């Protein structure tokens, strides 16, 4: 198992990760993880942990992980939005075919306000893009 482990472990947190160097080459033949850095994805920051100096190899591995993580986050964001489209379609079908008057009374105002807000933003952004392209 130890031979298959990566050199670095990234403990993901909300806005980045804690970076650990994985060591399996020790006398006890156990897995040691030494924290070497803290990453802030939003600010693109890599801060060495404590008084450590990161090697070029450390920085390269961390930078590669950050780039891959940003791609994954972007993919998840789009996937979430596409799921929202599915939920809107499902909600439309529910409202049309199964919802009771009381249920519709409970959700109509919230849905209308959220959809109006979304529509306003989308129309404004679309107009901005058309003006920029035109």
PLY file of the C-alpha trace (Angstrom):
ply
format ascii 1.0
element vertex 134
property float x
property float y
property float z
element edge 133
property int vertex1
property int vertex2
end_header
0.00 0.00 0.00
2.71 2.50 0.94
4.29 2.31 -2.53
1.02 3.50 -4.11
0.68 6.63 -2.01
1.22 10.09 -3.48
4.00 12.37 -2.26
1.47 14.97 -1.13
-1.92 14.89 0.56
-4.34 17.82 0.27
-6.94 18.13 3.04
-9.61 20.15 1.29
-11.34 22.95 3.12
-13.88 25.53 2.00
-11.48 27.96 0.35
-8.42 25.82 -0.28
-6.52 23.07 1.48
-3.91 22.11 4.00
-0.94 20.48 2.27
0.91 17.55 3.79
4.06 15.80 2.62
3.51 12.03 2.83
6.46 10.02 4.15
6.52 6.23 4.11
10.30 5.85 4.08
10.91 5.73 7.81
12.17 3.13 10.25
8.73 2.21 11.56
7.39 1.75 8.02
4.34 3.79 8.89
2.69 6.66 7.09
3.75 10.07 8.38
2.11 13.25 7.14
3.86 16.54 7.81
1.93 19.73 7.13
3.98 21.94 4.84
1.58 24.61 3.59
-1.85 26.19 3.57
-3.53 27.03 0.26
-6.13 29.72 -0.37
-7.69 28.97 -3.76
-9.65 32.23 -3.98
-6.54 34.35 -3.48
-4.18 31.93 -5.27
-1.98 31.94 -2.16
0.44 29.29 -0.99
1.67 29.91 2.55
4.36 27.68 4.02
3.35 26.15 7.35
5.34 27.49 10.26
8.94 28.29 9.40
9.21 25.82 6.53
10.67 26.72 3.17
8.91 25.05 0.27
11.02 23.37 -2.38
10.50 23.97 -6.09
9.01 20.45 -6.21
6.56 21.36 -3.42
5.46 24.55 -5.18
5.08 22.74 -8.52
2.95 19.97 -6.97
0.81 22.47 -5.09
0.34 24.68 -8.17
-0.68 21.66 -10.24
-3.18 20.61 -7.57
-4.60 24.14 -7.42
-5.11 24.24 -11.20
-6.87 20.86 -11.17
-8.96 21.86 -8.17
-10.10 25.07 -9.89
-11.17 23.04 -12.94
-13.12 20.66 -10.70
-14.84 23.52 -8.86
-15.78 25.15 -12.17
-17.17 21.85 -13.46
-19.19 21.36 -10.27
-20.58 24.90 -10.50
-21.89 24.27 -14.02
-23.24 20.86 -13.01
-25.10 22.49 -10.09
-26.67 25.05 -12.43
-27.73 22.36 -14.89
-29.31 20.48 -11.98
-31.15 23.70 -11.08
-32.59 23.75 -14.60
-33.79 20.18 -14.05
-35.33 21.21 -10.71
-37.11 24.12 -12.39
-38.55 21.74 -14.97
-39.61 19.29 -12.26
-41.14 22.14 -10.27
-43.07 23.32 -13.32
-44.47 19.83 -13.85
-45.35 19.54 -10.15
-47.12 22.94 -10.17
-49.06 22.03 -13.27
-50.02 18.46 -12.44
-49.87 17.66 -8.71
-49.69 20.75 -6.53
-52.63 21.59 -4.32
-53.88 25.15 -3.95
-52.42 25.32 -0.43
-49.03 24.09 -1.65
-49.01 26.63 -4.47
-49.98 29.38 -2.04
-47.03 28.41 0.16
-44.36 28.55 -2.59
-45.62 30.86 -5.34
-44.34 34.20 -4.04
-40.89 32.84 -3.17
-40.57 31.12 -6.54
-41.76 34.15 -8.48
-39.33 36.48 -6.70
-36.39 34.11 -7.16
-37.23 33.56 -10.84
-37.70 37.30 -11.41
-34.33 38.01 -9.77
-32.63 35.31 -11.85
-34.29 36.51 -15.06
-33.23 40.11 -14.39
-29.61 39.11 -13.87
-29.55 36.79 -16.90
-31.12 39.39 -19.21
-28.67 42.07 -18.03
-25.67 39.77 -18.47
-26.88 38.68 -21.91
-27.30 42.32 -22.98
-23.80 43.12 -21.70
-22.35 40.25 -23.72
-24.22 41.30 -26.87
-23.05 44.91 -26.52
-19.47 43.78 -25.97
-19.57 41.45 -29.00
-21.43 43.92 -31.22
0 1
1 2
2 3
3 4
4 5
5 6
6 7
7 8
8 9
9 10
10 11
11 12
12 13
13 14
14 15
15 16
16 17
17 18
18 19
19 20
20 21
21 22
22 23
23 24
24 25
25 26
26 27
27 28
28 29
29 30
30 31
31 32
32 33
33 34
34 35
35 36
36 37
37 38
38 39
39 40
40 41
41 42
42 43
43 44
44 45
45 46
46 47
47 48
48 49
49 50
50 51
51 52
52 53
53 54
54 55
55 56
56 57
57 58
58 59
59 60
60 61
61 62
62 63
63 64
64 65
65 66
66 67
67 68
68 69
69 70
70 71
71 72
72 73
73 74
74 75
75 76
76 77
77 78
78 79
79 80
80 81
81 82
82 83
83 84
84 85
85 86
86 87
87 88
88 89
89 90
90 91
91 92
92 93
93 94
94 95
95 96
96 97
97 98
98 99
99 100
100 101
101 102
102 103
103 104
104 105
105 106
106 107
107 108
108 109
109 110
110 111
111 112
112 113
113 114
114 115
115 116
116 117
117 118
118 119
119 120
120 121
121 122
122 123
123 124
124 125
125 126
126 127
127 128
128 129
129 130
130 131
131 132
132 133
